[in-house]
Amino acid sequence: MTRHVTLDVRGLPPPEPIERVLEAIDGFEEGDTLRLVIDCMPHPLFRILERNGYRHREAPGTESLYEITIWAAPERGP
């Protein structure tokens, strides 16, 4: 079953936003998404995501300064 999760981390002190994101995406499979509602650009998170096989897309937020969509990158074949 595909999961679509929204996580609002506005106002949380570092490193709590990153910790919450990593906890939320643990076990994500292809097709699962996380919509991150945040008021700062979490550049350290982007490096962590890339190293661990996740992708992201940034957009201006409707409820916050930014909304970042995170998903598991498709597995590559041999």
C-alpha positions in Angstrom: 0.0 0.0 0.0 1.4 3.4 -1.0 1.9 5.9 1.8 1.6 9.7 1.5 2.6 11.4 4.7 2.6 15.1 5.7 5.1 16.3 8.3 5.1 19.8 9.7 8.4 20.7 11.3 8.0 24.5 11.5 9.4 26.0 14.7 11.4 22.9 15.7 15.0 23.4 16.8 17.8 21.6 14.9 18.4 18.7 14.5 14.8 17.7 15.3 13.4 18.4 11.9 16.0 16.1 10.2 15.5 13.4 12.8 11.7 13.5 12.3 12.1 13.3 8.5 14.5 10.3 8.7 12.2 8.5 11.1 9.1 9.2 8.8 10.8 7.9 5.7 12.4 4.8 7.3 11.1 1.9 5.2 9.7 3.9 2.4 9.1 2.0 -0.8 8.7 3.1 -4.3 5.6 5.3 -4.6 5.6 6.5 -1.0 5.9 10.2 -0.5 6.6 12.6 2.4 5.3 16.2 2.1 7.6 18.3 4.4 6.2 21.6 5.6 9.1 23.8 6.7 10.2 27.4 7.0 13.9 27.0 6.1 15.8 25.2 3.4 17.3 22.1 5.0 20.4 21.7 2.9 22.1 19.1 5.2 19.0 16.9 4.8 19.3 16.9 1.0 22.8 15.4 1.3 21.6 12.7 3.7 18.6 11.9 1.4 20.8 11.6 -1.7 23.3 9.3 0.1 20.5 7.0 1.2 18.6 6.6 -2.1 15.9 9.3 -1.8 15.0 12.1 -4.1 13.3 15.4 -3.3 11.5 18.3 -5.0 11.3 21.8 -3.5 8.4 24.3 -4.0 7.1 27.4 -2.4 4.8 26.5 0.4 1.1 27.2 0.8 1.2 26.9 4.6 4.9 27.6 5.1 7.9 29.1 3.2 8.7 25.7 1.6 7.1 22.4 0.9 9.5 19.6 0.1 8.3 16.3 -1.4 10.6 13.3 -0.6 10.4 9.9 -2.2 12.4 6.7 -2.4 14.4 6.6 -5.7 13.5 3.6 -7.9 15.8 0.7 -7.6 18.3 0.3 -10.4 18.7 -3.0 -12.1 22.1 -4.8 -12.5 
